[in-house]
Amino acid sequence: MQSRRSALLWYLLLLTIFFIWIEIGFLIQRDQIYFADVSLVAQNISLPWVAIPDIVYYLVVQIALYLCWLFGIYYLMQGVRAALHLTPAQTENVGIIVWFISLAFILLANQIKYPDSKFSFAWLALDYPALCRWAFYSVATLFAVVCIVALLGFLQTLPRTFLLLTSSVAIIFLALHWHTANHLPVVDRGTTARPNIILIGIDSLRPDYLGKNTPALNDFMQHAVVFNYSLTPIARTYPSWFSILSGEYPKVSGIRTNLLDPARFDLSQTLPAVLRRHDYHTIYATDETRFSNIDERYGFDQRLTAPIGVNDFLLGTVNDFPLSNLLVNTRLGQYLFPYSYANRPAYFDYDPASFLQRIAPTLAERRQHPLFLAIHFCLPHAPYLWADLAAETVKREDYLYSVARMDLQFAHFMQILRKDGLLQHSIVIVLSDHGEALGLPGDRITDPHLYIPSEKYQKIPLFYPPMVEDERVNVSNGHGTDVLGVSQYHTVLAVRSYDVAPMPPKTITDLVSLMDIRPTLLAYLHVQDPHASNGYSLLPALLGKQTRVPLHTDFVTESDFSPPAIRTIFPDTHKVFLMGVHYFRIDPHTGRVLVRDDMLHKIIASKQYADFHGDWVLALYPRQDGSQWHVLVNQRTGRWTLDMHDAFAQRAPVQSMMQILYKFVTIQHISQKTPARPGATRLYAMGDS
């Protein structure tokens, strides 16, 4: 009898090994480009030993899951055998059938839940969703029947005393858990003088895409002070967020691109660091750390994120197997697959609810101090996809869907804040770190029909390599790629108070910046700013003492990393990746991906700059020969020119704008491991030039 049971185990083992072999072969076939890229990365970047334990842990977990599946079916069949009084031969045959039923259940569940998984066929989910669901429910019902039969078989063999004991323990445990989860009092530590401060950042959110698909955000805006002309100094996540936390231009702080080594910079005067010294508990949370490595060194007591480092790129990308996918978004998956759980870059299995599940327990804890929370939602970031959404062919449609799904995520987050008492005395700021250009006409403010030719520039030049036939001068793509793509730099910014100093709802149309957040909050708290910033306090406007904020006479923006592969309207992401490999290194001690020092000057040399002065925008574009294009645009009329000496240009303050730009380009940043000098950065505030 024992040998026949062992035979069943061997049959199941052979079937499982065969399935794993098919999975690996399929993955290699589908991901040839990915493995070629990994090979290229290995040739250019050394993988440090510090990354190896997580890789080994991932492999062990995967093997353990398949063993659990195998032994689960084996022991399930022991219950079925006992319930139906099967012979050993019948048990083997039924066991093999049950294994295939469980396999069908796993594959169909993966197909429905993760239509962009490599082991799903997206066209089935799109064209035959009813068929997929019918097959899944049929198989699930059949498998449930098997489990019930097995349970009955186990109950027949277990003593009644044991069943009563385990049932009693389970009931007591559930009762205690319910009491603990629902009856712990929440103490509000925010006050009118020191309210909870909550920054809610939404990645890539364009203000003009708020509307009928964003009811939760619309409701927030209706009760808030809305700044509808807010710009970021740089349209990339990490440097933009650092400008928010420091109140500094990227050129002043030195943080001008993603993945810079924070050890090189002075982080002691960031907003969370200052607030922590004034008895605030500071938390940072985000569902993407791949290119923005903000952590405790920036002044935060806690970080609620996926692990940071090279394994986010490796394991977060390759972890796509049907069996493990079913566990990724569970509480168990948080520990088994830390590089996939609540991690938006792993978009094919990213569940927006999992990010809220990650942060909810921490927010529900009893607090001894007022809270400063900076949270960053990344769902509207490219590729605008998540677990439940199969990729469309129209980029704008995917973006619209992601914004709508983010609005639901925002609504659930606000419910958590209310439940945990964090809105009783608080100031909530909703912002986007940058906007997004979607390759649509108008995403770049240079309309070809409004171009003013001159004797020197009769025709519109090519600002980008002619990659495709439909490239147009009034179209841009992505973010941080084009300073005249104002949709990339135009951000959401709205402030609302709860049970503290009233902030009458209104809309302010003057130019403001994300750099203004830090001085505004410190002014509200009557905290002297220990480090002069480039931003201005918006507090008088928030409290209704001013109706206008004409503060930024001139505001300068800059682009980010722009190699030739990305300086096109329709960048090839694979080419961008291949070029980017040469710009990065891996820290051998932390395993984090960082920009190479010898490549930083190339990144900076590729930057564009623009000065915003009233209705006028003056941009500098680097050219291949080392010179620069000068592009002058009037945002009110849309007219623009390349000739700074024609009659149109003479109506603008071209000379002063030019001086500001060249001064901005030539100044040296002062925040790299140097003590703060009072008033030092104010010298470079463009409005004071």
C-alpha positions as CSV (number, residue, x, y, z in Angstrom):
1,M,0.0,0.0,0.0
2,Q,2.8,2.4,1.0
3,S,4.6,1.8,-2.3
4,R,1.4,2.6,-4.3
5,R,1.1,5.9,-2.4
6,S,4.7,6.7,-3.2
7,A,4.0,6.0,-6.8
8,L,1.3,8.7,-6.8
9,L,3.8,11.1,-5.3
10,W,6.3,10.3,-8.0
11,Y,3.7,10.8,-10.7
12,L,2.8,14.2,-9.3
13,L,6.5,15.1,-9.0
14,L,7.1,14.3,-12.6
15,L,4.1,16.2,-13.8
16,T,5.2,19.3,-11.7
17,I,8.8,19.2,-13.0
18,F,7.5,18.9,-16.6
19,F,5.2,21.9,-16.1
20,I,8.1,23.9,-14.6
21,W,10.3,23.0,-17.6
22,I,7.5,24.2,-19.9
23,E,7.2,27.4,-18.0
24,I,10.9,28.2,-18.1
25,G,11.0,27.4,-21.8
26,F,8.0,29.6,-22.5
27,L,9.4,32.4,-20.4
28,I,12.7,32.3,-22.3
29,Q,10.9,32.3,-25.6
30,R,8.6,35.2,-24.7
31,D,11.4,37.2,-23.0
32,Q,14.3,36.8,-25.3
33,I,14.8,40.6,-25.3
34,Y,14.7,40.7,-21.5
35,F,17.4,38.0,-21.1
36,A,19.5,39.6,-23.7
37,D,19.2,42.9,-21.8
38,V,20.2,41.1,-18.5
39,S,23.2,39.8,-20.3
40,L,24.1,43.3,-21.5
41,V,23.6,44.6,-18.0
42,A,25.9,41.9,-16.6
43,Q,28.6,42.9,-19.1
44,N,28.5,46.6,-18.0
45,I,27.4,46.5,-14.4
46,S,28.7,44.1,-11.8
47,L,26.1,42.5,-9.6
48,P,27.2,42.9,-6.0
49,W,27.1,40.1,-3.5
50,V,24.6,42.0,-1.4
51,A,22.0,41.3,-4.0
52,I,22.6,37.5,-4.0
53,P,20.6,36.5,-0.8
54,D,17.4,38.0,-2.1
55,I,17.8,36.1,-5.4
56,V,18.4,32.9,-3.6
57,Y,15.4,33.6,-1.3
58,Y,13.3,34.1,-4.4
59,L,14.4,30.8,-5.9
60,V,13.8,28.9,-2.7
61,V,10.3,30.4,-2.3
62,Q,9.4,29.4,-5.9
63,I,10.6,25.9,-5.3
64,A,8.7,25.7,-2.0
65,L,5.5,26.9,-3.7
66,Y,5.7,24.1,-6.3
67,L,6.4,21.5,-3.5
68,C,3.4,22.8,-1.5
69,W,1.2,22.5,-4.6
70,L,2.5,18.9,-5.2
71,F,2.1,17.7,-1.6
72,G,-1.2,19.6,-1.4
73,I,-2.6,17.5,-4.2
74,Y,-1.1,14.4,-2.7
75,Y,-2.6,14.8,0.7
76,L,-5.9,16.0,-0.8
77,M,-6.1,12.7,-2.5
78,Q,-5.6,10.9,0.8
79,G,-8.8,12.5,2.0
80,V,-10.6,11.7,-1.3
81,R,-9.4,8.1,-1.0
82,A,-10.8,7.8,2.5
83,A,-14.1,9.4,1.6
84,L,-14.7,7.3,-1.5
85,H,-12.9,4.2,-0.5
86,L,-10.7,4.2,-3.6
87,T,-8.2,1.5,-4.4
88,P,-4.6,2.5,-4.8
89,A,-4.8,2.3,-8.6
90,Q,-8.0,4.4,-8.6
91,T,-6.3,7.0,-6.3
92,E,-3.4,7.3,-8.7
93,N,-5.7,7.9,-11.7
94,V,-8.0,10.3,-9.9
95,G,-4.9,12.1,-8.4
96,I,-3.5,12.8,-11.8
97,I,-6.9,14.1,-13.0
98,V,-7.1,16.4,-9.9
99,W,-3.6,17.7,-10.6
100,F,-4.7,18.7,-14.1
101,I,-7.9,20.3,-12.7
102,S,-5.7,22.3,-10.3
103,L,-3.4,23.3,-13.1
104,A,-6.4,24.5,-15.2
105,F,-7.6,26.5,-12.1
106,I,-4.2,28.2,-11.7
107,L,-3.9,29.0,-15.4
108,L,-7.4,30.3,-15.8
109,A,-7.2,32.4,-12.6
110,N,-4.0,33.9,-13.9
111,Q,-5.6,34.6,-17.2
112,I,-8.5,36.5,-15.7
113,K,-6.7,38.3,-12.9
114,Y,-3.5,39.2,-14.8
115,P,-4.3,39.7,-18.5
116,D,-0.9,41.2,-19.1
117,S,1.0,38.3,-17.6
118,K,3.4,36.5,-19.9
119,F,1.3,33.3,-19.3
120,S,-2.0,34.9,-20.2
121,F,-3.3,35.5,-23.7
122,A,-4.7,39.0,-23.5
123,W,-6.8,38.5,-26.6
124,L,-8.8,35.9,-24.7
125,A,-9.6,38.3,-21.9
126,L,-10.5,41.0,-24.4
127,D,-12.4,39.1,-27.0
128,Y,-13.8,36.1,-25.0
129,P,-14.1,37.3,-21.4
130,A,-17.4,35.4,-20.8
131,L,-15.8,32.2,-22.1
132,C,-12.8,32.7,-19.8
133,R,-14.9,33.2,-16.8
134,W,-17.3,30.4,-17.6
135,A,-14.3,28.0,-17.9
136,F,-12.8,29.3,-14.7
137,Y,-16.0,29.0,-12.6
138,S,-16.6,25.5,-14.0
139,V,-13.1,24.4,-13.1
140,A,-13.2,26.1,-9.7
141,T,-16.5,24.4,-8.9
142,L,-15.1,21.0,-9.8
143,F,-12.0,21.6,-7.7
144,A,-14.1,22.8,-4.8
145,V,-16.1,19.6,-4.9
146,V,-12.8,17.6,-4.7
147,C,-11.8,19.7,-1.7
148,I,-15.1,19.1,0.1
149,V,-14.9,15.4,-0.6
150,A,-11.4,15.3,0.8
151,L,-12.5,17.3,3.9
152,L,-15.2,14.7,4.5
153,G,-12.7,12.0,4.3
154,F,-10.4,13.7,6.8
155,L,-13.3,14.2,9.2
156,Q,-14.0,10.5,9.1
157,T,-10.5,9.7,10.3
158,L,-10.0,12.4,12.9
159,P,-11.2,12.0,16.6
160,R,-14.3,14.1,17.5
161,T,-12.4,15.5,20.6
162,F,-9.7,17.0,18.3
163,L,-12.3,18.6,16.0
164,L,-14.0,20.2,19.0
165,L,-10.8,21.5,20.4
166,T,-9.5,23.0,17.1
167,S,-12.9,24.6,16.4
168,S,-13.0,26.2,19.9
169,V,-9.4,27.6,19.5
170,A,-10.3,29.0,16.0
171,I,-13.4,30.7,17.3
172,I,-11.6,32.3,20.3
173,F,-8.8,33.5,18.0
174,L,-11.2,35.1,15.5
175,A,-13.1,36.8,18.4
176,L,-9.9,38.2,19.9
177,H,-8.7,39.4,16.5
178,W,-12.0,41.1,15.8
179,H,-12.0,42.8,19.2
180,T,-8.4,44.0,18.7
181,A,-9.0,45.3,15.2
182,N,-12.2,47.2,15.9
183,H,-11.9,48.4,19.5
184,L,-8.5,50.0,19.9
185,P,-9.0,53.7,20.5
186,V,-7.3,56.1,18.0
187,V,-5.9,59.2,19.6
188,D,-5.6,62.3,17.4
189,R,-2.3,64.0,18.1
190,G,-2.8,66.8,15.7
191,T,-3.8,70.2,17.0
192,T,-4.7,73.6,15.5
193,A,-1.2,74.9,16.1
194,R,0.5,71.6,15.0
195,P,-1.8,69.8,12.6
196,N,-1.2,66.5,10.9
197,I,0.4,67.3,7.5
198,I,-0.4,65.0,4.6
199,L,1.2,65.4,1.2
200,I,-0.6,63.3,-1.4
201,G,1.5,63.1,-4.6
202,I,0.0,61.6,-7.7
203,D,2.6,60.7,-10.4
204,S,2.2,62.1,-13.9
205,L,-1.3,63.6,-13.2
206,R,-2.3,66.3,-15.7
207,P,-4.6,69.0,-14.3
208,D,-6.6,69.0,-17.5
209,Y,-7.5,65.3,-17.1
210,L,-9.4,65.9,-13.9
211,G,-13.1,65.7,-14.7
212,K,-16.0,63.2,-14.9
213,N,-13.7,60.2,-14.3
214,T,-12.3,61.7,-11.1
215,P,-15.2,62.3,-8.7
216,A,-13.1,61.9,-5.5
217,L,-10.5,64.4,-6.6
218,N,-13.2,66.7,-7.8
219,D,-14.8,66.7,-4.4
220,F,-11.5,67.4,-2.7
221,M,-10.8,70.3,-5.1
222,Q,-14.3,71.9,-4.5
223,H,-13.4,72.3,-0.9
224,A,-9.8,73.4,-1.4
225,V,-7.6,76.3,-2.5
226,V,-6.6,75.3,-6.0
227,F,-3.6,76.7,-7.7
228,N,-4.3,76.0,-11.4
229,Y,-1.0,77.4,-12.7
230,S,1.5,75.4,-10.7
231,L,4.8,74.3,-12.3
232,T,7.5,71.9,-11.3
233,P,11.2,73.0,-11.9
234,I,11.9,69.6,-13.4
235,A,9.4,67.0,-14.7
236,R,11.0,63.8,-13.2
237,T,9.9,62.2,-10.0
238,Y,13.0,62.1,-7.8
239,P,14.3,65.6,-8.5
240,S,10.8,67.0,-8.4
241,W,10.1,65.4,-5.0
242,F,13.4,66.7,-3.7
243,S,12.4,70.2,-4.8
244,I,9.2,69.8,-2.8
245,L,11.0,68.6,0.3
246,S,13.9,71.1,0.0
247,G,12.2,74.1,-1.6
248,E,15.2,74.4,-3.9
249,Y,15.7,74.4,-7.7
250,P,17.4,71.2,-8.8
251,K,20.3,73.3,-10.0
252,V,20.7,74.7,-6.5
253,S,20.4,71.4,-4.6
254,G,22.4,69.5,-7.2
255,I,19.8,66.7,-7.5
256,R,19.0,67.1,-11.2
257,T,18.2,63.6,-12.3
258,N,17.0,60.2,-11.0
259,L,19.1,57.8,-9.0
260,L,21.8,60.2,-7.7
261,D,23.7,59.0,-4.7
262,P,22.1,60.8,-1.7
263,A,25.3,60.3,0.3
264,R,26.8,63.2,-1.7
265,F,24.2,65.7,-0.6
266,D,23.2,67.6,2.5
267,L,19.8,66.2,3.5
268,S,19.6,67.7,7.0
269,Q,17.3,70.6,6.0
270,T,14.6,68.8,4.1
271,L,11.0,69.4,5.2
272,P,10.6,66.0,7.1
273,A,14.0,66.5,8.8
274,V,12.9,70.0,10.1
275,L,9.5,68.7,11.2
276,R,11.0,65.7,12.9
277,R,13.2,68.1,15.0
278,H,9.9,69.8,15.9
279,D,8.3,66.6,17.4
280,Y,6.6,65.3,14.3
281,H,6.5,61.7,13.3
282,T,7.5,61.5,9.7
283,I,6.5,58.7,7.2
284,Y,7.2,58.3,3.5
285,A,5.1,55.8,1.4
286,T,5.2,55.0,-2.3
287,D,4.4,52.2,-4.6
288,E,7.4,52.8,-6.8
289,T,11.0,53.1,-5.8
290,R,12.7,52.0,-9.0
291,F,13.9,55.5,-10.0
292,S,13.2,57.5,-6.8
293,N,15.2,56.2,-3.9
294,I,13.8,58.4,-1.1
295,D,14.3,56.7,2.3
296,E,14.9,57.5,5.9
297,R,18.0,59.6,5.2
298,Y,15.8,62.3,3.9
299,G,14.3,62.9,7.4
300,F,11.7,60.2,7.6
301,D,11.2,58.0,10.6
302,Q,9.5,55.2,8.6
303,R,9.5,54.2,4.9
304,L,6.5,52.1,3.6
305,T,7.7,50.9,0.2
306,A,8.9,47.9,-1.7
307,P,12.6,47.1,-1.2
308,I,15.0,49.5,-3.0
309,G,17.8,48.2,-5.3
310,V,18.9,46.3,-8.3
311,N,16.6,43.3,-7.4
312,D,13.6,45.6,-8.0
313,F,14.7,45.7,-11.6
314,L,15.6,42.0,-11.8
315,L,13.1,40.1,-9.6
316,G,10.3,42.7,-9.9
317,T,10.4,42.1,-13.7
318,V,11.0,38.4,-14.0
319,N,8.6,37.3,-11.3
320,D,5.7,36.3,-13.5
321,F,4.6,32.6,-12.9
322,P,1.0,31.6,-12.7
323,L,1.3,29.8,-9.3
324,S,3.2,32.6,-7.5
325,N,1.0,35.3,-9.2
326,L,-2.0,34.0,-7.2
327,L,-0.2,34.8,-4.0
328,V,1.5,38.1,-4.9
329,N,-1.2,40.4,-3.7
330,T,-2.0,38.6,-0.5
331,R,-0.6,39.4,3.0
332,L,1.5,36.3,2.6
333,G,2.8,37.6,-0.8
334,Q,4.1,40.7,1.0
335,Y,6.7,38.5,2.6
336,L,7.2,35.9,-0.1
337,F,7.6,38.4,-2.9
338,P,8.6,41.7,-1.5
339,Y,9.8,43.0,-4.9
340,S,6.4,42.4,-6.4
341,Y,3.9,43.2,-3.7
342,A,2.4,46.7,-4.0
343,N,5.1,47.5,-6.5
344,R,3.7,49.4,-9.5
345,P,6.6,48.8,-11.9
346,A,5.6,45.2,-11.8
347,Y,2.5,46.4,-13.5
348,F,1.1,43.1,-14.7
349,D,0.3,41.9,-11.2
350,Y,0.1,45.3,-9.4
351,D,-3.1,45.6,-7.4
352,P,-3.8,49.2,-6.4
353,A,-5.5,47.9,-3.2
354,S,-2.3,46.2,-2.1
355,F,-0.5,49.5,-1.6
356,L,-3.3,50.7,0.7
357,Q,-3.0,47.3,2.5
358,R,0.7,48.0,3.0
359,I,0.2,51.4,4.6
360,A,-3.1,50.9,6.5
361,P,-1.7,49.0,9.6
362,T,0.9,51.8,10.2
363,L,-1.6,54.6,9.9
364,A,-3.9,52.8,12.3
365,E,-1.2,52.6,15.1
366,R,-1.6,54.8,18.2
367,R,0.3,58.0,17.8
368,Q,2.3,60.0,20.3
369,H,3.1,62.9,17.9
370,P,1.4,64.8,15.1
371,L,2.1,63.1,11.7
372,F,3.8,64.3,8.6
373,L,3.0,61.8,5.8
374,A,4.3,62.1,2.3
375,I,2.6,59.5,0.1
376,H,3.2,59.0,-3.6
377,F,0.7,57.2,-5.9
378,C,2.2,56.1,-9.2
379,L,-0.7,54.5,-11.0
380,P,-0.9,57.2,-13.8
381,H,2.8,56.8,-14.6
382,A,3.6,55.0,-17.9
383,P,2.8,52.3,-18.9
384,Y,-0.6,53.3,-17.3
385,L,-1.4,49.6,-16.6
386,W,-2.1,47.4,-13.6
387,A,-3.2,43.9,-12.9
388,D,-6.9,44.1,-14.0
389,L,-6.3,46.2,-17.2
390,A,-5.3,44.6,-20.4
391,A,-3.1,46.9,-22.6
392,E,-5.0,48.9,-25.2
393,T,-3.4,50.1,-28.4
394,V,-4.3,53.7,-27.7
395,K,-1.9,55.3,-25.2
396,R,-4.4,58.1,-24.2
397,E,-7.1,55.6,-23.4
398,D,-4.8,53.7,-21.0
399,Y,-3.8,56.9,-19.4
400,L,-7.5,57.8,-18.9
401,Y,-8.2,54.4,-17.4
402,S,-5.3,54.8,-15.0
403,V,-6.4,58.2,-13.9
404,A,-9.9,56.9,-13.2
405,R,-8.5,53.9,-11.2
406,M,-6.2,56.2,-9.3
407,D,-9.2,58.4,-8.3
408,L,-10.8,55.3,-6.7
409,Q,-7.5,54.5,-4.9
410,F,-7.4,58.1,-3.7
411,A,-11.0,57.8,-2.4
412,H,-10.1,54.7,-0.4
413,F,-7.0,56.4,1.0
414,M,-9.1,59.3,2.2
415,Q,-11.5,56.8,3.9
416,I,-8.5,55.3,5.7
417,L,-7.4,58.8,6.9
418,R,-10.9,59.5,8.2
419,K,-11.2,56.1,10.0
420,D,-7.8,56.6,11.7
421,G,-8.6,60.1,12.8
422,L,-5.9,61.7,10.7
423,L,-8.3,64.3,9.3
424,Q,-9.5,65.6,12.6
425,H,-6.8,68.3,12.7
426,S,-4.8,68.3,9.4
427,I,-3.7,70.1,6.3
428,V,-3.9,68.0,3.2
429,I,-2.0,68.9,0.0
430,V,-2.8,67.1,-3.2
431,L,-0.2,67.5,-5.9
432,S,1.3,65.9,-8.9
433,D,5.1,65.8,-9.1
434,H,4.9,66.5,-12.8
435,G,2.5,66.2,-15.7
436,E,2.6,64.0,-18.8
437,A,2.7,64.5,-22.5
438,L,0.8,61.9,-24.5
439,G,2.0,62.6,-28.0
440,L,-1.1,64.8,-28.7
441,P,-1.3,68.1,-30.6
442,G,-0.8,70.9,-28.1
443,D,1.4,68.9,-25.7
444,R,4.1,71.2,-27.0
445,I,3.3,74.9,-27.1
446,T,4.9,75.5,-30.5
447,D,2.0,75.4,-33.0
448,P,3.5,75.2,-36.6
449,H,0.7,77.5,-37.8
450,L,1.6,80.2,-35.4
451,Y,5.3,80.2,-36.2
452,I,6.8,83.6,-37.1
453,P,9.4,83.1,-39.8
454,S,12.3,85.5,-40.1
455,E,15.1,86.1,-42.6
456,K,17.4,84.0,-40.6
457,Y,14.9,81.2,-39.9
458,Q,12.5,80.9,-42.8
459,K,11.5,77.3,-41.9
460,I,10.9,75.5,-38.6
461,P,14.0,73.5,-37.8
462,L,14.0,69.9,-36.6
463,F,14.4,69.9,-32.8
464,Y,14.5,66.1,-32.8
465,P,15.8,63.4,-35.0
466,P,13.1,62.6,-37.7
467,M,12.3,59.1,-36.3
468,V,8.8,58.8,-37.7
469,E,6.8,60.5,-40.4
470,D,4.1,62.0,-38.2
471,E,6.5,63.9,-35.9
472,R,5.1,67.4,-35.4
473,V,6.6,70.4,-33.7
474,N,3.5,70.8,-31.5
475,V,3.7,67.3,-30.0
476,S,5.8,65.9,-27.1
477,N,5.9,62.7,-25.2
478,G,6.5,61.5,-21.7
479,H,7.9,63.8,-19.0
480,G,11.1,65.7,-18.4
481,T,12.0,65.4,-22.1
482,D,11.0,68.8,-23.4
483,V,10.8,72.2,-21.6
484,L,8.3,73.5,-24.2
485,G,6.1,70.5,-23.5
486,V,4.3,72.5,-20.8
487,S,1.9,69.7,-20.1
488,Q,4.9,67.9,-18.7
489,Y,5.6,70.7,-16.2
490,H,2.1,71.8,-15.3
491,T,1.1,70.1,-12.0
492,V,-1.9,69.7,-9.8
493,L,-1.7,71.7,-6.5
494,A,-4.5,72.0,-4.1
495,V,-4.6,72.6,-0.3
496,R,-7.4,71.9,2.1
497,S,-7.6,72.3,5.9
498,Y,-9.6,70.1,8.3
499,D,-10.5,71.5,11.7
500,V,-7.7,74.0,11.8
501,A,-7.3,77.6,10.5
502,P,-10.0,77.8,7.7
503,M,-8.8,78.1,4.2
504,P,-11.8,79.4,2.0
505,P,-12.1,77.4,-1.2
506,K,-11.0,79.3,-4.3
507,T,-9.0,79.1,-7.4
508,I,-5.8,81.1,-7.8
509,T,-4.4,81.6,-11.4
510,D,-1.0,83.1,-10.6
511,L,2.1,81.2,-11.2
512,V,3.2,79.1,-8.2
513,S,5.6,76.2,-7.8
514,L,5.9,73.0,-6.0
515,M,8.9,74.6,-4.3
516,D,6.4,76.8,-2.4
517,I,5.1,74.0,-0.3
518,R,7.9,73.8,2.2
519,P,8.0,77.5,3.1
520,T,4.2,77.6,3.2
521,L,4.0,74.8,5.8
522,L,6.9,76.1,7.9
523,A,5.2,79.6,7.9
524,Y,1.9,78.0,9.1
525,L,3.8,76.2,12.0
526,H,5.7,79.4,12.8
527,V,8.9,77.5,12.3
528,Q,11.9,79.6,11.2
529,D,13.2,78.2,8.0
530,P,16.8,77.2,8.8
531,H,17.7,77.0,5.1
532,A,16.6,79.8,2.7
533,S,14.7,78.3,-0.2
534,N,13.7,79.2,-3.7
535,G,10.0,78.9,-2.9
536,Y,7.7,81.5,-1.4
537,S,5.0,81.1,1.3
538,L,1.5,80.9,0.0
539,L,0.0,81.1,3.5
540,P,-1.6,84.6,3.0
541,A,-3.4,83.3,-0.1
542,L,-4.5,80.1,1.7
543,L,-5.9,82.0,4.7
544,G,-7.8,84.4,2.4
545,K,-5.6,87.5,3.2
546,Q,-4.6,87.7,-0.4
547,T,-6.4,87.0,-3.7
548,R,-3.2,87.0,-5.8
549,V,0.3,85.6,-5.4
550,P,2.5,87.4,-7.9
551,L,5.7,85.9,-6.5
552,H,7.6,84.1,-9.2
553,T,8.5,87.0,-11.6
554,D,10.7,84.5,-13.5
555,F,10.5,80.7,-13.1
556,V,13.1,78.4,-14.7
557,T,12.5,74.8,-15.7
558,E,15.0,72.2,-17.0
559,S,14.7,68.9,-18.7
560,D,16.3,65.7,-17.5
561,F,18.3,62.8,-19.0
562,S,17.7,63.1,-22.7
563,P,19.9,60.8,-24.8
564,P,19.1,60.7,-28.6
565,A,16.8,57.7,-28.1
566,I,14.5,59.7,-25.8
567,R,14.7,63.1,-27.7
568,T,12.0,62.0,-30.1
569,I,8.3,62.3,-30.0
570,F,7.9,58.5,-29.9
571,P,10.8,57.1,-27.9
572,D,11.7,53.5,-28.1
573,T,11.9,52.4,-24.5
574,H,14.2,49.5,-25.3
575,K,16.7,51.7,-27.0
576,V,16.5,54.1,-24.1
577,F,17.2,51.2,-21.7
578,L,20.2,50.1,-23.7
579,M,21.7,53.6,-23.7
580,G,20.9,54.1,-20.1
581,V,22.8,51.0,-19.0
582,H,26.1,52.9,-19.6
583,Y,25.0,55.7,-17.2
584,F,24.5,53.6,-14.1
585,R,26.4,51.6,-11.5
586,I,25.3,49.4,-8.6
587,D,26.5,50.3,-5.1
588,P,28.3,47.3,-3.8
589,H,27.3,47.9,-0.2
590,T,23.6,48.7,-0.6
591,G,22.8,47.1,-4.0
592,R,21.2,50.3,-5.2
593,V,21.3,51.5,-8.8
594,L,23.0,54.9,-9.0
595,V,24.1,57.3,-11.8
596,R,27.8,57.0,-12.6
597,D,29.8,60.1,-11.7
598,D,31.6,60.1,-15.0
599,M,28.3,60.1,-16.9
600,L,26.6,62.9,-14.8
601,H,28.1,65.6,-16.9
602,K,26.7,64.0,-20.1
603,I,23.3,64.1,-18.5
604,I,23.6,67.7,-17.6
605,A,25.0,68.7,-21.0
606,S,21.9,67.3,-22.7
607,K,19.5,69.5,-20.6
608,Q,17.2,72.1,-22.0
609,Y,16.1,75.2,-20.0
610,A,13.1,77.6,-20.1
611,D,12.3,80.8,-18.3
612,F,8.6,81.6,-17.7
613,H,7.9,85.3,-17.4
614,G,4.3,86.3,-17.5
615,D,2.9,85.2,-20.8
616,W,6.4,84.7,-22.2
617,V,8.5,81.5,-22.3
618,L,12.1,81.6,-23.5
619,A,13.7,78.2,-24.0
620,L,17.3,77.1,-24.7
621,Y,17.8,73.9,-26.7
622,P,21.3,72.3,-27.0
623,R,22.4,71.5,-30.6
624,Q,24.7,68.9,-31.9
625,D,27.4,71.5,-32.8
626,G,27.5,72.9,-29.3
627,S,25.4,76.0,-29.9
628,Q,21.8,76.5,-28.8
629,W,18.4,77.2,-30.3
630,H,16.6,80.2,-28.6
631,V,12.8,79.7,-28.8
632,L,10.5,82.5,-27.7
633,V,6.8,81.7,-27.2
634,N,3.8,83.9,-26.1
635,Q,1.5,81.5,-24.2
636,R,-1.5,83.8,-24.5
637,T,-1.4,84.1,-28.4
638,G,0.5,80.9,-29.1
639,R,2.9,82.8,-31.5
640,W,6.6,81.9,-31.4
641,T,9.9,82.6,-33.1
642,L,13.5,81.6,-33.2
643,D,14.8,85.1,-34.0
644,M,15.5,87.1,-30.9
645,H,15.9,90.3,-32.9
646,D,12.6,90.5,-34.9
647,A,9.7,92.8,-34.0
648,F,7.8,90.0,-32.2
649,A,10.7,89.3,-29.9
650,Q,11.2,93.0,-29.1
651,R,7.9,93.1,-27.3
652,A,9.2,90.6,-24.8
653,P,11.8,91.2,-22.1
654,V,14.2,89.0,-24.0
655,Q,17.4,90.4,-22.6
656,S,16.5,90.0,-19.0
657,M,15.1,86.5,-19.6
658,M,18.3,85.6,-21.4
659,Q,20.4,86.9,-18.5
660,I,18.4,84.9,-16.1
661,L,18.7,81.7,-18.1
662,Y,22.5,82.0,-18.6
663,K,23.0,82.9,-15.0
664,F,20.9,79.9,-14.0
665,V,22.9,77.6,-16.4
666,T,26.3,78.8,-15.0
667,I,25.7,78.8,-11.3
668,Q,27.1,76.0,-9.2
669,H,24.8,74.1,-6.8
670,I,25.6,74.6,-3.2
671,S,24.0,71.8,-1.3
672,Q,26.6,69.0,-1.9
673,K,27.9,68.3,1.6
674,T,28.2,71.9,2.5
675,P,26.6,73.6,5.6
676,A,23.6,75.7,5.0
677,R,24.3,79.4,4.6
678,P,21.5,81.7,5.6
679,G,20.1,83.4,2.5
680,A,22.6,81.6,0.2
681,T,20.0,80.0,-2.0
682,R,17.8,83.1,-2.1
683,L,20.5,84.6,-4.3
684,Y,19.4,82.2,-7.0
685,A,15.6,82.8,-6.7
686,M,14.8,83.9,-10.2
687,G,12.3,86.4,-9.1
688,D,15.1,88.3,-7.3
689,S,17.5,88.4,-10.2
